[in-house]
């Protein structure tokens, strides 16, 4: 199965239903189920930003799955709409450019400790 490693707190925000887009500088043509891996790299400044949400972090673990349904070029208008929708989650960065990977059918799974990789990578797992 395809896996995407995402830094915390972003991976946990996705799995807990706060974030439906993951941003990348690169485009993918892949559509389908992916596993969400919480990278060992943590963005400490952003952890503080989301303290009130009371998320539980599992760096270094596959924590969920989602369906990747679209890959949208990030324009200023698109980004402005997301920030209007949720300033806390989407307002952390501005003028990010790149692509927004649209995720649906997001769900938590039993965490599985796995060393992450860059890019969209493959992993055999039973969920």
Helices and strands as residue ranges (DSSP letters): E 2-8, H 10-15, E 21-24, E 32-42, H 44-49, G 51-53, E 61-73, H 76-85, H 87-90, E 99-113, E 120-122
